[in-house]
Amino acid sequence: MTDRTAPETPPGSLAGITVIDLSRVLGGPYCTQMLGDHGADVLKIEPPQGDETRVWGPPLADGSSAYFHGVNRNKRGLTLDLKTDTGRAALLGLLAGADVLVENFKPGTMEGWGLGVDLLAERFPRLVHCRISGFGADGPLGGLPGYDAAVQAMTGLMSINGDEAGVPTRLGVPVVDMASGLNAAVGILLALVERDRSGRGQFVDIALFDCALSILHPHSVNFLSSGVVPGRSGNAHPNIAPYDSFACSDGAIFLAVGNDGQFVKLCAMLDTPDLAADPRFATNRDRTAHRDALKALLEGRFAAEAAAPLAARLIGGGVPCAPVLTVAQALAHPHTGHREMIVPGEFPGIAAPVKLSRTPASYRLPSPSAR
């Protein structure tokens, strides 16, 4: 694996922070890419066979998958075999100059190599060591492997996703992995801030299981408060109406009416004051109780309307609304360009969503080459 030298760029907010990235697949690499985008020096260490996702294609570019390139920019590359004494010695040498270690080995793996949490903390007291695992190291599921879709199934996320008459459905993006990567980045930053006060690093324990439960809102708190088991409701919201997709003549729009005032505004813009005056729809509680009737009436009104101009008119008038776009349409949207959300180049990708005024993210390195 070859290293690539970064061009000269203004320092980011994490300039001077060195990250050793032992992670593979998604949660860890997504986390470390965020740190790299904001100026950290990230060294991605792969086993001799490489990160598993290098072969998760097509599409492929430069011998590796678009999946791999999408979460591994702004990293230098190195191959080490940590199953050997030589590889472990090299890693220890690198950790001597590092601020952060990120790994997502199954709990017990690093310990088996003589690189456990306690040993590393004793040898490198300023090191922030982040481990991303399926379930953590202990407890009824401790140490078991965890994968995004399986954790979605186990934590109830699949049970509330899909059509009411359908089957539990995996979310179309690996939301648990990405939420875990985000939480890992937040945990690392918290630990670095605290280290400025104490001079000591600490262990950041991120479990996919925990992160999945944390994003189960509002279904989790609805159940804890009512005892009613949430079910699937398609695109509808369990607490708000109209908050759903609605068919139009050439596609669909999504209405996200969050309060009674917005509903009155919607009815006025649609020239349907009778809906606003209907006691079935007077308040959000009434509308959620009669959501099916309301949806049928609104879709009858939308049947002759084209989705894009209708959505533009409604949102322009203060009613939260959007056309339901394809991925291609979303990436080609003028606002995507205005927000500079696509990173062009040899391996195009999605830009950092955190926009800082003085120390913006920068894109200095492509993902490490497989050659």
NORPE-V426524 format. One record per residue. N is the residue number from 1. RES is the residue in one small letter. SS is DSSP state (h for helix, s for strand, l for the rest). PSI is psi in radians with two decimals (none if undefined). Layout:
BEGIN
n:N res:RES ss:SS psi:PSI
n:N res:RES ss:SS psi:PSI
END
This chain:
BEGIN
n:1 res:m ss:l psi:2.32
n:2 res:t ss:s psi:2.61
n:3 res:d ss:l psi:2.74
n:4 res:r ss:l psi:2.38
n:5 res:t ss:l psi:2.30
n:6 res:a ss:l psi:2.47
n:7 res:p ss:l psi:2.87
n:8 res:e ss:l psi:2.17
n:9 res:t ss:l psi:2.76
n:10 res:p ss:l psi:2.55
n:11 res:p ss:l psi:2.44
n:12 res:g ss:l psi:3.14
n:13 res:s ss:l psi:-0.36
n:14 res:l ss:l psi:0.31
n:15 res:a ss:l psi:2.38
n:16 res:g ss:l psi:-0.17
n:17 res:i ss:l psi:2.23
n:18 res:t ss:s psi:2.23
n:19 res:v ss:s psi:2.21
n:20 res:i ss:s psi:2.07
n:21 res:d ss:s psi:1.84
n:22 res:l ss:l psi:0.10
n:23 res:s ss:l psi:2.75
n:24 res:r ss:l psi:3.04
n:25 res:v ss:l psi:-1.86
n:26 res:l ss:l psi:-1.00
n:27 res:g ss:h psi:-0.88
n:28 res:g ss:h psi:-0.89
n:29 res:p ss:h psi:-0.63
n:30 res:y ss:h psi:-0.75
n:31 res:c ss:h psi:-0.91
n:32 res:t ss:h psi:-0.50
n:33 res:q ss:h psi:-0.70
n:34 res:m ss:h psi:-0.76
n:35 res:l ss:h psi:-0.71
n:36 res:g ss:h psi:-0.69
n:37 res:d ss:h psi:-0.54
n:38 res:h ss:l psi:0.43
n:39 res:g ss:l psi:-0.17
n:40 res:a ss:l psi:2.58
n:41 res:d ss:s psi:1.85
n:42 res:v ss:s psi:2.17
n:43 res:l ss:s psi:1.92
n:44 res:k ss:s psi:2.08
n:45 res:i ss:s psi:2.10
n:46 res:e ss:s psi:2.67
n:47 res:p ss:l psi:2.94
n:48 res:p ss:l psi:-0.59
n:49 res:q ss:l psi:-0.13
n:50 res:g ss:l psi:2.93
n:51 res:d ss:l psi:2.37
n:52 res:e ss:h psi:-0.60
n:53 res:t ss:h psi:-0.13
n:54 res:r ss:h psi:-0.46
n:55 res:v ss:h psi:0.22
n:56 res:w ss:l psi:1.19
n:57 res:g ss:l psi:-3.09
n:58 res:p ss:l psi:2.96
n:59 res:p ss:l psi:2.66
n:60 res:l ss:s psi:2.66
n:61 res:a ss:s psi:2.31
n:62 res:d ss:l psi:0.58
n:63 res:g ss:l psi:-0.06
n:64 res:s ss:s psi:2.83
n:65 res:s ss:s psi:2.71
n:66 res:a ss:h psi:-0.59
n:67 res:y ss:h psi:-0.83
n:68 res:f ss:h psi:-0.84
n:69 res:h ss:h psi:-0.50
n:70 res:g ss:l psi:-0.30
n:71 res:v ss:l psi:0.36
n:72 res:n ss:l psi:0.38
n:73 res:r ss:l psi:2.97
n:74 res:n ss:l psi:0.68
n:75 res:k ss:s psi:2.46
n:76 res:r ss:s psi:2.76
n:77 res:g ss:s psi:2.55
n:78 res:l ss:s psi:2.50
n:79 res:t ss:s psi:2.23
n:80 res:l ss:l psi:2.46
n:81 res:d ss:l psi:1.74
n:82 res:l ss:l psi:-0.05
n:83 res:k ss:l psi:-0.09
n:84 res:t ss:l psi:2.71
n:85 res:d ss:h psi:-0.69
n:86 res:t ss:h psi:-0.78
n:87 res:g ss:h psi:-0.73
n:88 res:r ss:h psi:-0.65
n:89 res:a ss:h psi:-0.70
n:90 res:a ss:h psi:-0.70
n:91 res:l ss:h psi:-0.77
n:92 res:l ss:h psi:-0.66
n:93 res:g ss:h psi:-0.68
n:94 res:l ss:h psi:-0.66
n:95 res:l ss:h psi:-0.41
n:96 res:a ss:l psi:-0.47
n:97 res:g ss:l psi:0.25
n:98 res:a ss:l psi:2.71
n:99 res:d ss:l psi:-0.58
n:100 res:v ss:s psi:2.41
n:101 res:l ss:s psi:2.24
n:102 res:v ss:s psi:2.22
n:103 res:e ss:s psi:2.68
n:104 res:n ss:l psi:0.66
n:105 res:f ss:l psi:2.69
n:106 res:k ss:l psi:2.34
n:107 res:p ss:l psi:2.36
n:108 res:g ss:l psi:-0.38
n:109 res:t ss:h psi:-0.89
n:110 res:m ss:h psi:-0.67
n:111 res:e ss:h psi:-0.70
n:112 res:g ss:h psi:-0.42
n:113 res:w ss:l psi:0.05
n:114 res:g ss:l psi:0.43
n:115 res:l ss:l psi:0.66
n:116 res:g ss:l psi:2.99
n:117 res:v ss:h psi:-0.87
n:118 res:d ss:h psi:-0.72
n:119 res:l ss:h psi:-0.79
n:120 res:l ss:h psi:-0.66
n:121 res:a ss:h psi:-0.66
n:122 res:e ss:h psi:-0.70
n:123 res:r ss:h psi:-0.57
n:124 res:f ss:l psi:1.38
n:125 res:p ss:l psi:-0.34
n:126 res:r ss:l psi:-0.01
n:127 res:l ss:l psi:2.32
n:128 res:v ss:s psi:1.98
n:129 res:h ss:s psi:1.97
n:130 res:c ss:s psi:2.18
n:131 res:r ss:s psi:2.25
n:132 res:i ss:s psi:2.11
n:133 res:s ss:s psi:3.03
n:134 res:g ss:l psi:-0.82
n:135 res:f ss:l psi:0.15
n:136 res:g ss:l psi:-3.10
n:137 res:a ss:l psi:-0.31
n:138 res:d ss:l psi:-3.06
n:139 res:g ss:l psi:3.11
n:140 res:p ss:l psi:-0.56
n:141 res:l ss:l psi:0.11
n:142 res:g ss:l psi:2.35
n:143 res:g ss:l psi:-0.15
n:144 res:l ss:l psi:2.64
n:145 res:p ss:l psi:2.56
n:146 res:g ss:l psi:2.32
n:147 res:y ss:l psi:2.63
n:148 res:d ss:h psi:-1.00
n:149 res:a ss:h psi:-0.68
n:150 res:a ss:h psi:-0.65
n:151 res:v ss:h psi:-0.63
n:152 res:q ss:h psi:-0.77
n:153 res:a ss:h psi:-0.76
n:154 res:m ss:h psi:-0.48
n:155 res:t ss:l psi:0.11
n:156 res:g ss:l psi:-0.13
n:157 res:l ss:l psi:-0.73
n:158 res:m ss:h psi:-0.57
n:159 res:s ss:h psi:-0.42
n:160 res:i ss:h psi:0.15
n:161 res:n ss:l psi:2.24
n:162 res:g ss:l psi:3.01
n:163 res:d ss:l psi:2.64
n:164 res:e ss:l psi:-0.66
n:165 res:a ss:l psi:0.00
n:166 res:g ss:l psi:-2.69
n:167 res:v ss:l psi:2.78
n:168 res:p ss:l psi:2.37
n:169 res:t ss:l psi:2.36
n:170 res:r ss:l psi:2.39
n:171 res:l ss:l psi:2.54
n:172 res:g ss:l psi:-0.15
n:173 res:v ss:l psi:2.72
n:174 res:p ss:l psi:1.21
n:175 res:v ss:h psi:-0.57
n:176 res:v ss:h psi:-0.78
n:177 res:d ss:h psi:-0.77
n:178 res:m ss:h psi:-0.66
n:179 res:a ss:h psi:-0.63
n:180 res:s ss:h psi:-0.70
n:181 res:g ss:h psi:-0.72
n:182 res:l ss:h psi:-0.80
n:183 res:n ss:h psi:-0.60
n:184 res:a ss:h psi:-0.77
n:185 res:a ss:h psi:-0.74
n:186 res:v ss:h psi:-0.77
n:187 res:g ss:h psi:-0.72
n:188 res:i ss:h psi:-0.78
n:189 res:l ss:h psi:-0.70
n:190 res:l ss:h psi:-0.76
n:191 res:a ss:h psi:-0.63
n:192 res:l ss:h psi:-0.68
n:193 res:v ss:h psi:-0.78
n:194 res:e ss:h psi:-0.58
n:195 res:r ss:h psi:-0.53
n:196 res:d ss:h psi:-0.49
n:197 res:r ss:h psi:-0.78
n:198 res:s ss:h psi:-0.38
n:199 res:g ss:l psi:0.11
n:200 res:r ss:l psi:2.44
n:201 res:g ss:l psi:-3.10
n:202 res:q ss:l psi:2.99
n:203 res:f ss:s psi:2.27
n:204 res:v ss:s psi:1.95
n:205 res:d ss:s psi:1.89
n:206 res:i ss:s psi:2.14
n:207 res:a ss:s psi:2.32
n:208 res:l ss:h psi:-0.68
n:209 res:f ss:h psi:-0.85
n:210 res:d ss:h psi:-0.79
n:211 res:c ss:h psi:-0.63
n:212 res:a ss:h psi:-0.77
n:213 res:l ss:h psi:-0.59
n:214 res:s ss:h psi:-0.39
n:215 res:i ss:l psi:0.24
n:216 res:l ss:l psi:0.30
n:217 res:h ss:l psi:2.45
n:218 res:p ss:l psi:0.11
n:219 res:h ss:h psi:-0.65
n:220 res:s ss:h psi:-0.86
n:221 res:v ss:h psi:-0.53
n:222 res:n ss:h psi:-0.78
n:223 res:f ss:h psi:-0.78
n:224 res:l ss:h psi:-0.51
n:225 res:s ss:h psi:-0.50
n:226 res:s ss:h psi:-0.43
n:227 res:g ss:l psi:0.01
n:228 res:v ss:l psi:2.17
n:229 res:v ss:l psi:2.13
n:230 res:p ss:l psi:2.60
n:231 res:g ss:l psi:-3.00
n:232 res:r ss:l psi:2.49
n:233 res:s ss:l psi:0.47
n:234 res:g ss:l psi:-2.26
n:235 res:n ss:l psi:-0.02
n:236 res:a ss:l psi:2.70
n:237 res:h ss:l psi:2.43
n:238 res:p ss:l psi:-0.32
n:239 res:n ss:l psi:-0.16
n:240 res:i ss:l psi:2.55
n:241 res:a ss:l psi:2.52
n:242 res:p ss:l psi:2.09
n:243 res:y ss:s psi:1.48
n:244 res:d ss:s psi:2.99
n:245 res:s ss:s psi:2.56
n:246 res:f ss:s psi:2.30
n:247 res:a ss:s psi:2.43
n:248 res:c ss:l psi:-3.01
n:249 res:s ss:l psi:-0.49
n:250 res:d ss:l psi:0.30
n:251 res:g ss:l psi:-2.48
n:252 res:a ss:s psi:2.72
n:253 res:i ss:s psi:2.82
n:254 res:f ss:s psi:2.12
n:255 res:l ss:s psi:2.36
n:256 res:a ss:s psi:1.17
n:257 res:v ss:l psi:1.95
n:258 res:g ss:l psi:-0.12
n:259 res:n ss:l psi:3.00
n:260 res:d ss:h psi:-0.64
n:261 res:g ss:h psi:-0.72
n:262 res:q ss:h psi:-0.60
n:263 res:f ss:h psi:-0.74
n:264 res:v ss:h psi:-0.72
n:265 res:k ss:h psi:-0.74
n:266 res:l ss:h psi:-0.83
n:267 res:c ss:h psi:-0.67
n:268 res:a ss:h psi:-0.74
n:269 res:m ss:h psi:-0.49
n:270 res:l ss:l psi:0.00
n:271 res:d ss:l psi:0.78
n:272 res:t ss:l psi:1.12
n:273 res:p ss:h psi:-0.37
n:274 res:d ss:h psi:-0.54
n:275 res:l ss:h psi:-0.75
n:276 res:a ss:h psi:-0.53
n:277 res:a ss:h psi:-0.21
n:278 res:d ss:l psi:2.15
n:279 res:p ss:h psi:-0.36
n:280 res:r ss:h psi:-0.35
n:281 res:f ss:h psi:0.31
n:282 res:a ss:l psi:-0.69
n:283 res:t ss:l psi:2.93
n:284 res:n ss:h psi:-0.67
n:285 res:r ss:h psi:-0.72
n:286 res:d ss:h psi:-0.75
n:287 res:r ss:h psi:-0.66
n:288 res:t ss:h psi:-0.55
n:289 res:a ss:h psi:-0.42
n:290 res:h ss:l psi:0.63
n:291 res:r ss:h psi:-0.63
n:292 res:d ss:h psi:-0.73
n:293 res:a ss:h psi:-0.72
n:294 res:l ss:h psi:-0.72
n:295 res:k ss:h psi:-0.73
n:296 res:a ss:h psi:-0.72
n:297 res:l ss:h psi:-0.75
n:298 res:l ss:h psi:-0.73
n:299 res:e ss:h psi:-0.55
n:300 res:g ss:h psi:-0.65
n:301 res:r ss:h psi:-0.57
n:302 res:f ss:h psi:-0.14
n:303 res:a ss:l psi:-0.56
n:304 res:a ss:l psi:0.07
n:305 res:e ss:l psi:2.47
n:306 res:a ss:l psi:2.46
n:307 res:a ss:h psi:-0.88
n:308 res:a ss:h psi:-0.90
n:309 res:p ss:h psi:-0.59
n:310 res:l ss:h psi:-0.82
n:311 res:a ss:h psi:-0.73
n:312 res:a ss:h psi:-0.71
n:313 res:r ss:h psi:-0.76
n:314 res:l ss:h psi:-0.81
n:315 res:i ss:h psi:-0.56
n:316 res:g ss:h psi:-0.43
n:317 res:g ss:l psi:0.13
n:318 res:g ss:l psi:0.20
n:319 res:v ss:l psi:2.02
n:320 res:p ss:l psi:2.11
n:321 res:c ss:s psi:2.69
n:322 res:a ss:s psi:2.60
n:323 res:p ss:s psi:2.61
n:324 res:v ss:l psi:1.88
n:325 res:l ss:l psi:2.76
n:326 res:t ss:l psi:2.94
n:327 res:v ss:h psi:-0.77
n:328 res:a ss:h psi:-0.77
n:329 res:q ss:h psi:-0.68
n:330 res:a ss:h psi:-0.75
n:331 res:l ss:h psi:-0.42
n:332 res:a ss:h psi:-0.03
n:333 res:h ss:l psi:2.42
n:334 res:p ss:h psi:-0.56
n:335 res:h ss:h psi:-0.52
n:336 res:t ss:h psi:-0.75
n:337 res:g ss:h psi:-0.72
n:338 res:h ss:h psi:-0.67
n:339 res:r ss:l psi:0.01
n:340 res:e ss:l psi:0.89
n:341 res:m ss:l psi:0.01
n:342 res:i ss:s psi:2.22
n:343 res:v ss:s psi:1.98
n:344 res:p ss:l psi:3.10
n:345 res:g ss:l psi:-2.86
n:346 res:e ss:l psi:-0.69
n:347 res:f ss:l psi:1.49
n:348 res:p ss:l psi:2.61
n:349 res:g ss:s psi:-3.03
n:350 res:i ss:s psi:2.34
n:351 res:a ss:l psi:2.90
n:352 res:a ss:l psi:2.30
n:353 res:p ss:l psi:-0.24
n:354 res:v ss:l psi:2.04
n:355 res:k ss:l psi:1.88
n:356 res:l ss:l psi:2.45
n:357 res:s ss:l psi:-0.63
n:358 res:r ss:l psi:-0.55
n:359 res:t ss:l psi:1.23
n:360 res:p ss:l psi:2.82
n:361 res:a ss:l psi:2.69
n:362 res:s ss:l psi:2.78
n:363 res:y ss:l psi:1.59
n:364 res:r ss:l psi:-0.56
n:365 res:l ss:l psi:2.42
n:366 res:p ss:l psi:3.02
n:367 res:s ss:l psi:2.67
n:368 res:p ss:l psi:2.43
n:369 res:s ss:s psi:2.58
n:370 res:a ss:l psi:-0.17
n:371 res:r ss:l psi:none
END
